[in-house]
Amino acid sequence: MIDVLYFAWLRERIGAPKERVETDAATVADLVTELKGRSDAHALAFSDMSSVRVAVDQELTDMNTPLAGAREVAFFPPMTGG
């Protein structure tokens, strides 16, 4: 099981701030593919991955990051300075 957290417009589109997911995904990209299949809302939220950032266990990473041993994956839009 892995905790998946959603922030900003991803949370709004999916309709939940987080969910616990049972997955066999090897990488973040594999997890996204699984999540897209959960609902139309998930598919919409992940339709343009160029505008989504990811952190695994609270460390910024990329879509090729392995999930072995990971407890948490967070998805969020790019952050702007200010």
C-alpha positions in Angstrom: 0.0 0.0 0.0 1.1 3.5 -0.8 -0.3 6.9 0.2 -1.0 9.1 -2.8 -1.4 12.8 -2.0 -2.9 15.4 -4.4 -2.4 19.2 -4.2 -4.0 22.3 -5.7 -5.9 21.6 -9.0 -5.1 17.9 -8.9 -6.9 17.6 -5.6 -9.9 19.6 -7.0 -10.1 17.4 -10.2 -9.8 14.1 -8.3 -12.0 15.3 -5.5 -9.8 14.1 -2.6 -6.6 15.2 -0.9 -5.2 11.7 -0.7 -6.0 8.1 -1.1 -4.3 4.8 -0.1 -3.6 2.7 -3.2 -2.6 -0.9 -3.5 -0.2 -1.1 -6.4 2.4 -3.2 -8.1 3.8 -0.2 -10.0 7.6 -0.3 -10.3 8.0 3.4 -11.0 6.1 6.7 -10.6 5.1 6.5 -14.3 3.6 3.1 -13.8 1.6 4.4 -10.8 0.3 7.3 -12.9 -0.8 4.8 -15.6 -2.7 2.8 -12.9 -4.2 6.0 -11.4 -5.5 7.2 -14.8 -7.5 4.0 -15.0 -9.3 4.6 -11.6 -11.8 7.1 -12.9 -12.5 9.8 -15.5 -11.4 12.4 -12.9 -8.0 10.7 -12.4 -7.6 10.5 -16.2 -8.3 14.2 -16.5 -6.0 15.2 -13.6 -3.1 13.3 -15.2 -3.8 14.1 -18.8 -1.0 16.6 -19.1 2.0 15.4 -17.0 4.1 18.4 -18.2 2.3 20.5 -15.6 2.6 18.0 -12.8 5.5 17.5 -10.3 6.1 14.6 -8.1 7.7 13.8 -4.7 8.4 10.3 -3.4 8.7 10.2 0.4 8.9 14.0 0.5 11.8 14.3 -2.0 11.3 15.9 -5.4 11.9 13.4 -8.1 10.8 12.4 -11.6 8.5 9.9 -13.3 11.3 7.2 -13.6 11.8 7.0 -9.9 11.4 3.4 -8.5 8.7 2.9 -5.9 10.2 0.0 -4.1 9.9 0.7 -0.4 8.2 4.0 -1.0 5.4 5.0 1.5 4.1 8.2 -0.1 3.9 9.8 -3.5 2.7 13.4 -3.8 1.5 15.1 -7.0 1.4 18.9 -7.4 1.6 21.6 -10.0 4.9 23.5 -10.4 5.6 26.0 -7.6 6.2 29.6 -8.5 8.5 31.9 -6.5 7.4 35.0 -4.8 
